[in-house]
Each structure stands twice: as C-alpha cells, then as structure tokens.
Amino acid sequence: MITIAVDCMGGDVGPAVTLPACDAFLSRHPQAQLLLVGQPESFAAWPQVLNNMRVRVVPATEVVQMDDAIEVALRRKRDSSMRVAAQQIKDGAAQAMVSAGNTGALMAIARYVLKTLDGIDRPAIASQLPNARGGGTTVLDLGANVDCTAENLLQFAVMGSALVSAMTGRQEPSVGLLNVGEEAIKGSEVIKKAGVLLRNAGNAGDLNFFGNVEGNDIFKGTVDIVVCDGFVGNVALKASEGLASMVGGFLREEFSKNVFRKMAAIAAYQALTSFKKRVDHRRYNGAALLGLRGLVFKSHGSADAFAFEQALARAYDAAHHGMLDNVRERIAHAAPLIASAAAASDSQSISVH
C-alpha cells in the first residue's frame, strides 16, 4: 500500500474539488490509501469517500489561504491542513503528500518540516510540459527560485534526471540547458558557467548532458529534461497552460459564427480536439518539489477534480517507483562534483571581494 496525505483544504475551491478527486483516484488505484487532512465538518457532503476502508481523516483546525504571506502560513498557522499533511510524511504515516495550496507557503512549510537533502541548496519545482512527441518534457525550476546560480542549475539537472529515471525507467534521460542559442558561448555568465558544470557532469557520468536548448525545444521534445531558473520556467509553464485554452476558445468562437464558418470548424473539429487534449495542462497537473526529504507534489490552485486526480496519481507513481531513493542516490553519486563546483564558486566570490 502507498499512503498519500492530501491537503483537502488547499486550492481555490478546497473539498469541493479534492474530495471528488480522491474518490476517483481510489477507484483507479486499489493499492493506495489516503489520509484526508483538513476540517472534518467540511467533508460531510462526500460520505462515499469517508466510508472507504482505505481512507482516514486527519483533523487540522486551520487553513492556509491562497493569499497568506509565508510568515503567516509558517509561523502562525501551525495546525493548518498543509502543515499537518507534511507532518504525516515526517512521522512516517505517509509516503507522499499533495496540496493545491499557496505555492510559496507549501515550499516554506515542506522545507521547514522535512528539510532538504544533503548536497541540495534549494528545492526546485519540476513538472512536465506537453511536447510534439506525444509525451511531456520535464522542466525545472518552474517558479521556486527566480534567481539561480550555476551550481543551483547543476543540482536541478541531477534531481530532474533522478525524477525522470524513476518515473520512466530510462536510466540516462537527456538534459538540456535552456539558453538563447545552442552555442556554448551564448547566454549570461551564469548560464555559460552552468554549461561548463553540466558538461563536466556529463563527462563524469553523472548526467546525460545534451547541451544548450532553446524555448521551442521544450515543446519539440528535443530532450527529456530542460533546466532553467524559476522565472523563465514559470513563463514557459503559463504559456503552455494558455495554449489549450486558446484552442478551446477558437472552437467556441468558430461554432458561434455563420454556417460556412461552422462547417469549416466541424471539418477541423476532430484534429483540433485531439490537439487540445494533447496540450491540456490538466493531464500534466502535479509538480514535484524536488530536493526535500520527502515526496511533495503541488497541484495547480485552480485545478478541477480531473486535474487534482492527476496530481494524486503522480504522487502515487513517484512513491511506487522509489523516486526519493533515486534522487538520493544520484545526488550522492554527483556529490563530489557538486561540492567542487560550490567550492570554486566560493573561492571566486572571495577573490572578487
């Protein structure tokens, strides 16, 4: 059995989304059990979930709101559903947790409760964006770290490789460094230095480094993993989410026009709906917070029940395939390279000052 702690109160809607998603998830995953964390009085409308033998309710008296400051979530709401869910992992009651709540608060709480893995400075948010090959390209960071050092990007690459390897079975997933061009001489000083570190990691056997990639390579599926800072990654994520909405809006608009436009839309309907399904960001919902001593997955705050179920499934798959152990092993193997890169960076900083 894989046990997942669910922050049922998080997100824009809370139990009205999370509880139906839990019900659907349990019906498709007979080897899973759920800890429903939150205010029990809010769960009464879903008796079919509460009566499931693979469900246990874990009370929490407080809720982290989507607009709560990190300080409020971390210091003042110590019995929030988000924090109690994270505590289930620390206590060994659950192998993973899922929350649709405030991203900043989730990262802060998870980092405080679970701590980071040895050798990792900053956790990163990693998820898949749909690509032309019919699958997804794993991108990190997607918003946790707006400003990154070259050493951070190296750590992200190692963690991303572990994630993809555990989830897909590919032992050497390819890694690309997002840049303004493929040439090694292009990009900022941080990106050029990161390129050197990643090439060294590739030569040492710690990574399968492809080289620099550009933004369109994410959606072409050129590599399995694309590494970037959180500012750029979040922009790419939002652009991807907007694509399916644009196609859906186009279809609605064309069907509302004159008969000839309707006929043209009908002719293209099957192809467009197939494309819309392929790029539907709900199918890829559930971003991993990598670098923590526990499996934490972030659902989009506006996720519907279908999307939240996908986040639960990703958390289940990560626990089932031993993703945390894979991350630990890869970090341990790459530790000498990561440490030497950090030491070299510190030395350069001292010499500059």
Buried (B, 14 or more C-beta within 10 A) or exposed (E): EBBBBBBBBBBBBBBBBBBBBBBBBBEEBEEBBBBBBBBEEBBEEBEEBBEBEEBBBBEBEBBBBBEBEBEBBBEEBEEBBBBBBBBBBBEEEBBBBBBBBBBBBBBBBBBEBBBBBEBBBBBBBBBBBBBEEEBBBBBBBBBBBEEBBBBBBBBBBBBBBBBBBBBEEEEEBBBBBBBEEBEBEBBEEBBBBBBEBBBBBBEEEBBBBBBBBBBEBBBBBBBBBBBBBBEBBBBBBEEBBEBBEEBBEBBEEBEEEEEEEEEEBEEBEEEBEEBBEBBBBBBBBBBBBBBBBBBBBBBBBEBBBBBBBBBBBBBBBBBBBEBBEBBBBBBEBBBEBBEEBBEBBEEEEEEEE
